[in-house]
Structures are given as structure tokens and as C-alpha cells.
Amino acid sequence: MSDLSKSLEQQGKDAGTYRIRRMEPHDIHTVMMLDRLVFSDPWPESAYTQEIYFNPLAAYFVLEFTHAMPHWRWPWKPRNATLIGFAGMRVEQARGHISTLAIHQDWRGMGFGELLLITALEQTMAMKASAVMLEVRPTNTPARKLYSKYAFISIGRHTRYYQDGEDALLLEVPRLDAAYAQKLAECRQRVEQRIEQLVEKRIQERLSAQDLLSRQ
Ligand SMILES: CC(C)(COP(=O)(O)OP(=O)(O)OC[C@H]1O[C@@H](n2cnc3c(N)ncnc32)[C@H](O)[C@@H]1OP(=O)(O)O)[C@@H](O)C(=O)NCCC(=O)NCCS
């Protein structure tokens, strides 16, 4: 491997990686900022606090992208983590409920929303729910397409559910069984591969842009 490709590979590693982890109390304020950016009716702090501290049948996840601080000249580089998405679920009377899901708009279309949904669905199954439901705006085409990919079907409508007066469609996966678990495992593998490729592409684009700038 040439010195140049070694250096590019190292820069690529420094340039970033992502991970999904459980939401911690110290994440709440950052999650709330993203919530306000994405939704017109964001949750109050008390809703997050209630779910994270007091609901043993709830699980919330954050997706963060970590990257080395650019232009740091020491051999070790401090890493900077950016929270780019979150999702949550709870179980009520053996039925799961996907309570929230959001990706920062700069990071959409790369598979991250799908990966967070898979994570929330896997958690729902791990908590032994036999079905799972959620609410979605009828006008929210990206989310509806994502949910139909995961076999959610429409089972009803809540009139004037949202603060601006829009109805909510009630969607459900009626049976969370072994076949569904298998589908989730296959989808996870496919989505993770897709994300790896897209993140790699983004990093290469960034490195080429840096390279061009440094030559000027
Ligand atoms: C819905 C949301 C989470 C999707 O996240 P994302 O990371 O952009 O989505 P992904 O890249 O993982 O796409 C997964 C699937 O979602 C659907 N989808 C995503 N964006 C779409 C778009 N702009 N148009 C149509 N379908 C879309 C597709 O089915 C896609 O699968 P495909 O790539 O095989 O076609 C994101 O758009 C978001 O945060 N929206 C605002 C918040 C929100 O509406 N949350 C849901 C509340 S119910």
C-alpha cells in the first residue's frame, strides 16, 4: 500500500463512523433540540424523563456519528460525536408502540431511519410484544413508505390527533413471530451494508474536497 493510500485510509477511519446506543439522561437536551428541528409538536422534557427514568417497558435509542476533530496535529485525535437520530418504543399490555423516530435532515436517505426502526422493532420483540403499532400523519410519505416496507398495515384513524389538527393513521404489524424476526435480521444486514457504502462514499467525497482545497 502506498504512503498516500495509507494516509487516505487513516483519514477515512478518522473521518467517521456511526453507532446506535441506548438514550441516556444526558442525551435528553440534544434529543430535544433535534426533536424541535424535525417535528412541529416536539415532546416536552418531562415526556423523555418519564420514559427513560420511570418506564421499565420503554427503550429509547440514539444514533450518533463520531469523527476525529479535523486539523488536529497530534498523533491522537479527540473524537467528536454528533447525534443525528433517535427512536423510541414502549410495550403496553403485550403490544409494542413505536413512539418516535427521527433523523436529522442532512443524514436522511442513507438507511439510518430504517436501521433505527429495525432496532426499535427488535427491542419490541425482545420485550415479548406480540404486535406493534404506531401513529403517522397521512401526508408523511417517507415514513409511510418506510413502515409499509416493514409490513405495517392501516387499522384505523385518530381524528385531529396532532396539535395542528391533522388526523393520525394507526398502523400495525399484527403478528411479531419467528418469520418477522428473520425478516428483521435480513433487513439489518442489507441496511448496514448500504450504510457502510454510503458513509464510505461521503467520506471519500469529503477527502477529495479537502485534497482539492489543499492543492489550491
Ligand atoms: C421517516 C424518516 C425517519 C426516514 O429516515 P431516512 O433515514 O431518511 O430513511 P431511510 O434512508 O432509512 O429510508 C428507508 C425507507 O424509507 C422510505 N423513504 C425514506 N425517505 C423517503 C422519501 N423521501 N420518499 C419516499 N420514501 C422514503 C423508503 O421506503 C426507504 O427505503 P428505500 O431506500 O429502499 O426506498 C425521516 O424521513 C425523518 O426523520 N422524517 C421526519 C420525522 C418523521 O416523520 N418521523 C416519523 C414519524 S411517524
PDBQT file of the ligand as one rigid body, heavy atoms in Angstrom, charges set to zero:
ROOT
HETATM    1  C1  LIG A 301     -39.038   8.987   8.157  1.00  0.00    +0.000 C 
HETATM    2  C2  LIG A 301     -37.541   9.107   8.373  1.00  0.00    +0.000 C 
HETATM    3  C3  LIG A 301     -37.179   8.693   9.788  1.00  0.00    +0.000 C 
HETATM    4  C4  LIG A 301     -36.808   8.206   7.355  1.00  0.00    +0.000 C 
HETATM    5  O1  LIG A 301     -35.423   8.253   7.658  1.00  0.00    +0.000 OA
HETATM    6  P1  LIG A 301     -34.311   8.107   6.497  1.00  0.00    +0.000 P 
HETATM    7  O2  LIG A 301     -33.029   7.820   7.174  1.00  0.00    +0.000 OA
HETATM    8  O3  LIG A 301     -34.348   9.278   5.592  1.00  0.00    +0.000 OA
HETATM    9  O4  LIG A 301     -34.861   6.854   5.702  1.00  0.00    +0.000 OA
HETATM   10  P2  LIG A 301     -34.005   5.685   5.044  1.00  0.00    +0.000 P 
HETATM   11  O5  LIG A 301     -32.909   6.260   4.243  1.00  0.00    +0.000 OA
HETATM   12  O6  LIG A 301     -33.633   4.722   6.108  1.00  0.00    +0.000 OA
HETATM   13  O7  LIG A 301     -35.067   5.047   4.053  1.00  0.00    +0.000 OA
HETATM   14  C5  LIG A 301     -35.745   3.839   4.366  1.00  0.00    +0.000 C 
HETATM   15  C6  LIG A 301     -37.029   3.738   3.571  1.00  0.00    +0.000 C 
HETATM   16  O8  LIG A 301     -37.908   4.812   3.924  1.00  0.00    +0.000 OA
HETATM   17  C7  LIG A 301     -38.648   5.231   2.768  1.00  0.00    +0.000 C 
HETATM   18  N1  LIG A 301     -38.250   6.614   2.446  1.00  0.00    +0.000 N 
HETATM   19  C8  LIG A 301     -37.288   7.343   3.067  1.00  0.00    +0.000 A 
HETATM   20  N2  LIG A 301     -37.239   8.584   2.538  1.00  0.00    +0.000 NA
HETATM   21  C9  LIG A 301     -38.171   8.621   1.560  1.00  0.00    +0.000 A 
HETATM   22  C10 LIG A 301     -38.619   9.643   0.672  1.00  0.00    +0.000 A 
HETATM   23  N3  LIG A 301     -38.075  10.874   0.668  1.00  0.00    +0.000 N 
HETATM   24  N4  LIG A 301     -39.638   9.375  -0.177  1.00  0.00    +0.000 NA
HETATM   25  C11 LIG A 301     -40.220   8.145  -0.180  1.00  0.00    +0.000 A 
HETATM   26  N5  LIG A 301     -39.832   7.118   0.650  1.00  0.00    +0.000 NA
HETATM   27  C12 LIG A 301     -38.826   7.369   1.505  1.00  0.00    +0.000 A 
HETATM   28  C13 LIG A 301     -38.255   4.272   1.654  1.00  0.00    +0.000 C 
HETATM   29  O9  LIG A 301     -39.135   3.165   1.729  1.00  0.00    +0.000 OA
HETATM   30  C14 LIG A 301     -36.852   3.868   2.086  1.00  0.00    +0.000 C 
HETATM   31  O10 LIG A 301     -36.471   2.616   1.570  1.00  0.00    +0.000 OA
HETATM   32  P3  LIG A 301     -35.717   2.539   0.128  1.00  0.00    +0.000 P 
HETATM   33  O11 LIG A 301     -34.495   3.396   0.282  1.00  0.00    +0.000 OA
HETATM   34  O12 LIG A 301     -35.407   1.084  -0.031  1.00  0.00    +0.000 OA
HETATM   35  O13 LIG A 301     -36.678   3.097  -0.867  1.00  0.00    +0.000 OA
HETATM   36  C15 LIG A 301     -37.059  10.575   8.105  1.00  0.00    +0.000 C 
HETATM   37  O14 LIG A 301     -37.564  10.991   6.854  1.00  0.00    +0.000 OA
HETATM   38  C16 LIG A 301     -37.485  11.576   9.175  1.00  0.00    +0.000 C 
HETATM   39  O15 LIG A 301     -36.805  11.753  10.188  1.00  0.00    +0.000 OA
HETATM   40  N6  LIG A 301     -38.623  12.271   8.923  1.00  0.00    +0.000 N 
HETATM   41  C17 LIG A 301     -39.127  13.277   9.855  1.00  0.00    +0.000 C 
HETATM   42  C18 LIG A 301     -39.633  12.649  11.136  1.00  0.00    +0.000 C 
HETATM   43  C19 LIG A 301     -40.737  11.655  10.868  1.00  0.00    +0.000 C 
HETATM   44  O16 LIG A 301     -41.573  11.858  10.006  1.00  0.00    +0.000 OA
HETATM   45  N7  LIG A 301     -40.721  10.567  11.658  1.00  0.00    +0.000 N 
HETATM   46  C20 LIG A 301     -41.737   9.558  11.566  1.00  0.00    +0.000 C 
HETATM   47  C21 LIG A 301     -42.874   9.952  12.430  1.00  0.00    +0.000 C 
HETATM   48  S1  LIG A 301     -44.203   8.787  12.345  1.00  0.00    +0.000 SA
ENDROOT
TORSDOF 0
